[in-house]
Amino acid sequence: MKYRNPDEQGFYGEFGGAYIPEMLYANVENLRRVYQDILDDPTFLKQYHDLLRDYVGRPSPLYYAKNLSTKYNTNIYLKREDLNHTGAHKINNTIGQILIAQRLGKKRIIAETGAGQHGVATATVCALMGLDCVVYMGAVDIERQAPNVARMKMMGATVVPAESGSKTLKDATNEAIRDWINNAEDTHYIIGSAIGPHPYPDMVTKLQAVVSEEIAKQIFEKTGKDYPDYVVACVGGGSNAAGAFYYFLEDERVKLILAEAAGKGIDSGHSAATSILGKKGVIHGCMTLLMQDEFGQIEEPYSLSAGLDYPGIGPMHAHLITTKRAKVYAATDDEAMQAVYELSKIEGIIPALETAHALAIIPRIGAKPDDNVVISLSGRGDKDLTTFMNYIPN
């Protein structure tokens, strides 16, 4: 298919691939050779879907947000990933990857995390399956996402602060990759976003695809149409958007909308609007769009949202953007915070700060009164309450 699957080398058009150190080659190549067979195996699929149903609580509801719909004069549905066990979409991927790790005979799991939701989801499944868990997290993010750090530790994970660079998600990923190089034989790296060397972007996307598969069924039940007119999702690395989009990638009737973090403004020098500011380059094992200077050095991103504070974007999304299959808007910190309080006050739902960027761009996408707009409510806002309470508008 044009958008759903990469080629044999892991490229979506000109983006993707596996740019990895020699010491990781055997590990990544072994995963590449077996991951699709595992994903297609009936025994795996039964385990995976049983856990999604009984442990995660899927399917997550598709909620018609009446008050939000009235305000913006269109039909807005919220895909309630915030109601999953652990409070976000991340658990869909970690459930699948922990089952894959077991089949590979791995006894130790590492992960990176920004907002902490992927770290919590990884710690959760490691506790469930009795595996050692180490989570790398930027020192700045450890401070601003303290509730999630506490949750990880309660479930037995070791949380290691990344003290280099901007001390955020990029740096946590660097540290996780260093660990993986040193412990490749017994360790599986559960990457949380649709990024990294092939086969990770494809594997993560397919494990998250349950989201859009459910959306297609649920929107038909509610509207009689088997597709929404718009699907809107925030994007950092891209697992949330990948899952929300996957089922509709080849359906041109569905407009795919990405919401990036503009931080203090796209041209302020304090932004994480990767697809707008980025250029083609390699980061964390794949060719994609990333923020870099004229010498190819990665520029430090900025967002109040820890989960969107990343200088790159998944290669599938880079392909969707450059081929104009998906459209990107960027929301500032202020706009995202306004969206947090709006949804809280008129729908009684407190969204994660990441999710709020998708809510913030709704007035700009051009939806008509009869359109059905699905927004992936990728996570709940419990983890961000301190940020919400301390925020002072720019």
LINSUL-V978797 format. One record per residue. N is the residue number from 1. PHI is phi in radians with two decimals (999 if undefined). BURIAL is + if it has 16 or more other ideal C-beta (glycine too) atoms within 10 Angstrom, else -. Layout:
BEGIN
((N PHI BURIAL) (N PHI BURIAL))
END
This chain:
BEGIN
((1 999 -) (2 -1.17 -) (3 -2.05 +) (4 -1.24 +) (5 -2.18 -) (6 -1.33 +) (7 -1.37 -) (8 -1.10 -) (9 -1.57 -) (10 1.52 +) (11 -1.74 +) (12 -1.76 +) (13 1.10 +) (14 -1.67 -) (15 -2.03 +) (16 2.23 +) (17 1.45 +) (18 -2.41 +) (19 -1.81 -) (20 -2.33 +) (21 -1.14 -) (22 -0.98 -) (23 -1.19 -) (24 -1.73 +) (25 -1.00 -) (26 -1.09 -) (27 -1.09 +) (28 -1.19 +) (29 -1.14 -) (30 -1.08 -) (31 -1.11 +) (32 -1.05 +) (33 -1.21 -) (34 -1.96 -) (35 -1.09 +) (36 -1.20 -) (37 -1.08 -) (38 -1.15 +) (39 -1.09 +) (40 -1.61 -) (41 -1.26 -) (42 -1.01 -) (43 -1.15 -) (44 -1.04 +) (45 -1.07 -) (46 -1.14 -) (47 -1.04 -) (48 -1.07 +) (49 -1.28 -) (50 -1.11 -) (51 -1.20 +) (52 -1.05 +) (53 -1.31 -) (54 -1.56 -) (55 -1.83 -) (56 -1.47 +) (57 1.72 -) (58 -1.36 +) (59 -1.30 +) (60 -1.34 +) (61 -1.17 -) (62 -1.88 +) (63 -1.79 +) (64 -1.38 -) (65 -1.51 +) (66 -1.05 -) (67 -1.20 -) (68 -1.17 +) (69 -1.10 +) (70 -1.09 -) (71 -1.09 -) (72 -1.79 +) (73 0.95 -) (74 -2.75 +) (75 -1.63 +) (76 -1.90 +) (77 -2.01 +) (78 -1.88 +) (79 -1.42 +) (80 -1.47 +) (81 -1.16 +) (82 -1.15 +) (83 -1.57 +) (84 -1.12 +) (85 -0.96 +) (86 1.42 +) (87 1.51 +) (88 -2.86 +) (89 -1.25 +) (90 -0.99 +) (91 -1.10 +) (92 -1.01 +) (93 -1.32 +) (94 -1.20 +) (95 -1.02 +) (96 -1.13 +) (97 -1.22 +) (98 -1.19 +) (99 -1.19 +) (100 -1.17 +) (101 -1.03 +) (102 -1.09 -) (103 -1.19 -) (104 -1.51 -) (105 1.34 -) (106 -1.42 +) (107 -1.91 -) (108 -2.25 +) (109 -2.09 +) (110 -2.13 +) (111 -2.69 +) (112 -1.95 +) (113 -2.67 +) (114 -1.91 +) (115 -1.27 +) (116 1.70 +) (117 -1.19 +) (118 -1.20 +) (119 -1.08 +) (120 -1.11 +) (121 -1.11 +) (122 -1.19 +) (123 -1.05 +) (124 -1.10 +) (125 -1.28 +) (126 -1.18 +) (127 -1.09 -) (128 -1.07 -) (129 -1.73 -) (130 1.26 -) (131 -1.94 +) (132 -1.15 -) (133 -2.39 +) (134 -2.18 +) (135 -2.03 +) (136 -1.67 +) (137 -2.55 +) (138 -1.02 +) (139 -1.02 +) (140 -1.13 +) (141 -1.23 +) (142 -1.04 +) (143 -1.26 -) (144 -1.51 +) (145 -2.18 +) (146 -0.96 -) (147 -1.02 -) (148 -1.24 +) (149 -1.08 +) (150 -1.09 -) (151 -1.10 +) (152 -1.05 +) (153 -1.14 -) (154 -1.08 -) (155 -1.61 +) (156 1.64 -) (157 -1.37 +) (158 -1.64 -) (159 -1.79 +) (160 -1.90 +) (161 -1.30 +) (162 -1.65 +) (163 -1.78 -) (164 -1.61 -) (165 0.97 -) (166 -1.49 +) (167 1.04 +) (168 -2.24 +) (169 -1.05 +) (170 -0.96 +) (171 -1.28 +) (172 -1.11 +) (173 -1.14 +) (174 -0.99 +) (175 -1.16 +) (176 -1.11 +) (177 -1.15 +) (178 -1.07 -) (179 -1.05 +) (180 -1.07 +) (181 -1.05 -) (182 -1.40 -) (183 -2.34 -) (184 -1.07 +) (185 -1.17 -) (186 -1.92 -) (187 -2.00 +) (188 -1.92 +) (189 -1.67 +) (190 -1.52 +) (191 -1.27 +) (192 -1.58 +) (193 -2.05 +) (194 -1.43 +) (195 -2.48 +) (196 1.80 +) (197 -1.24 +) (198 -0.98 +) (199 -1.77 +) (200 -1.01 +) (201 -1.00 +) (202 -1.22 +) (203 -1.12 +) (204 -1.09 +) (205 -1.04 +) (206 -1.21 +) (207 -1.30 +) (208 -1.54 +) (209 -1.09 +) (210 -0.98 +) (211 -1.11 +) (212 -1.27 +) (213 -1.07 -) (214 -1.18 +) (215 -0.98 +) (216 -1.03 +) (217 -1.21 -) (218 -1.25 +) (219 -1.20 +) (220 -1.16 -) (221 -1.05 -) (222 -1.57 -) (223 -2.16 -) (224 1.46 -) (225 -1.84 -) (226 -1.56 -) (227 -2.67 +) (228 -1.51 +) (229 -1.34 +) (230 -2.37 +) (231 -2.15 +) (232 -2.09 +) (233 -2.60 +) (234 -1.26 +) (235 -2.52 +) (236 -2.01 +) (237 -1.32 +) (238 2.23 +) (239 -1.17 +) (240 -1.10 +) (241 -1.14 +) (242 -1.03 +) (243 -1.19 +) (244 -1.23 +) (245 -1.59 +) (246 -0.86 +) (247 -1.11 +) (248 -1.86 +) (249 -1.01 +) (250 -1.65 -) (251 -1.75 -) (252 -1.18 -) (253 -1.23 -) (254 -1.69 +) (255 -1.49 +) (256 -1.77 +) (257 -2.15 +) (258 -1.85 +) (259 -2.06 +) (260 -1.77 +) (261 -1.67 +) (262 -1.46 +) (263 1.06 +) (264 -1.56 +) (265 2.35 -) (266 -0.97 +) (267 -1.76 -) (268 -1.46 -) (269 1.48 -) (270 -2.28 +) (271 -2.58 +) (272 -2.25 +) (273 -1.42 +) (274 -1.04 +) (275 -1.26 +) (276 -1.49 +) (277 -1.68 +) (278 -1.45 +) (279 -2.29 -) (280 -1.10 -) (281 -3.04 +) (282 -1.86 -) (283 -2.50 +) (284 0.83 +) (285 1.66 +) (286 -2.49 +) (287 -1.48 +) (288 -2.77 +) (289 -1.59 +) (290 -2.59 +) (291 -1.35 +) (292 -2.63 +) (293 -1.53 -) (294 -1.16 -) (295 -1.74 -) (296 1.45 -) (297 -1.44 -) (298 -1.14 +) (299 -1.53 +) (300 -1.26 +) (301 -1.42 +) (302 -2.50 +) (303 -2.72 +) (304 -1.05 +) (305 -1.52 +) (306 -1.12 +) (307 -1.35 +) (308 -1.93 +) (309 -1.48 +) (310 -2.47 +) (311 -1.45 +) (312 -2.16 +) (313 -2.54 +) (314 -1.01 +) (315 -1.12 +) (316 -1.10 +) (317 -1.20 +) (318 -1.03 +) (319 -1.16 +) (320 -1.06 +) (321 -1.26 +) (322 -1.24 +) (323 -1.61 -) (324 1.16 -) (325 -1.27 +) (326 -2.10 +) (327 -2.00 +) (328 -2.02 +) (329 -2.19 +) (330 -2.09 +) (331 -1.99 +) (332 -1.36 +) (333 -0.95 +) (334 -1.07 +) (335 -1.13 +) (336 -1.12 +) (337 -1.14 +) (338 -1.07 +) (339 -1.17 +) (340 -1.02 +) (341 -1.25 -) (342 -1.12 +) (343 -1.13 +) (344 -1.07 -) (345 -1.45 -) (346 -1.87 -) (347 -2.15 +) (348 1.22 -) (349 -2.20 +) (350 -1.68 +) (351 -1.50 +) (352 -1.10 +) (353 -1.08 +) (354 -1.06 +) (355 -0.99 +) (356 -1.04 +) (357 -1.14 +) (358 -1.21 +) (359 -1.13 +) (360 -1.16 +) (361 -1.61 +) (362 -0.94 +) (363 -1.10 -) (364 -1.73 -) (365 -1.45 +) (366 1.51 -) (367 -1.18 +) (368 -1.62 -) (369 -0.99 -) (370 -1.57 -) (371 -1.30 +) (372 -1.88 +) (373 -1.95 +) (374 -1.80 +) (375 -1.93 +) (376 -1.34 +) (377 -1.47 +) (378 -1.21 +) (379 -2.87 +) (380 -1.68 +) (381 -1.58 +) (382 -0.91 -) (383 -1.14 +) (384 -1.80 +) (385 -1.03 -) (386 -1.10 -) (387 -1.07 +) (388 -1.04 -) (389 -1.24 -) (390 -1.65 -) (391 -1.24 +) (392 -2.06 -) (393 -0.99 -) (394 -1.20 -))
END
